[in-house]
Amino acid sequence: MKGYSIEERAINLAHYIIDSKDTVRGAAKKFGISKSTVHKDVTLKNGRKSG
């Protein structure tokens, strides 16, 4: 997912998780990024602070 802005990556991840009903772990594997990155991107884009 290199070359994407954080916003684009977060939107793509969110759409993937919703459409596929996959888990954070599954999305991380699919997109080749860590689980913590998936969680951080999706929660930050959703307006919530993680950590």
C-alpha positions as CSV (number, residue, x, y, z in Angstrom):
1,M,0.0,0.0,0.0
2,K,2.9,2.3,-0.5
3,G,2.2,5.4,-2.5
4,Y,-1.1,5.9,-0.8
5,S,-1.9,8.7,1.6
6,I,-3.0,7.7,5.1
7,E,-6.5,8.8,4.2
8,E,-6.7,6.7,1.1
9,R,-5.2,3.7,2.8
10,A,-7.7,4.1,5.7
11,I,-10.7,4.3,3.3
12,N,-9.4,1.3,1.3
13,L,-9.0,-0.8,4.5
14,A,-12.4,0.2,5.8
15,H,-14.1,-0.7,2.6
16,Y,-12.3,-4.0,2.4
17,I,-13.1,-4.9,6.0
18,I,-16.8,-4.0,5.6
19,D,-17.3,-5.6,2.2
20,S,-15.4,-8.8,3.0
21,K,-16.4,-9.0,6.7
22,D,-12.7,-9.9,7.3
23,T,-10.8,-9.2,10.5
24,V,-8.1,-6.7,11.2
25,R,-5.6,-9.6,11.0
26,G,-7.0,-10.7,7.6
27,A,-6.9,-7.1,6.2
28,A,-3.3,-6.7,7.4
29,K,-2.3,-9.9,5.6
30,K,-4.2,-8.9,2.4
31,F,-2.6,-5.5,2.3
32,G,0.8,-6.5,3.5
33,I,0.9,-4.2,6.6
34,S,0.8,-4.8,10.3
35,K,-2.3,-5.3,12.4
36,S,-1.5,-2.2,14.4
37,T,-1.3,-0.1,11.3
38,V,-4.7,-1.3,10.1
39,H,-6.2,-0.6,13.5
40,K,-4.5,2.8,13.8
41,D,-5.5,3.9,10.3
42,V,-9.1,2.9,10.6
43,T,-9.7,4.3,14.1
44,L,-7.9,7.6,13.3
45,K,-9.8,8.0,10.1
46,N,-13.0,7.3,12.1
47,G,-12.3,10.3,14.3
48,R,-11.2,8.3,17.3
49,K,-7.8,8.4,19.0
50,S,-6.0,5.1,19.5
51,G,-3.7,4.4,22.4
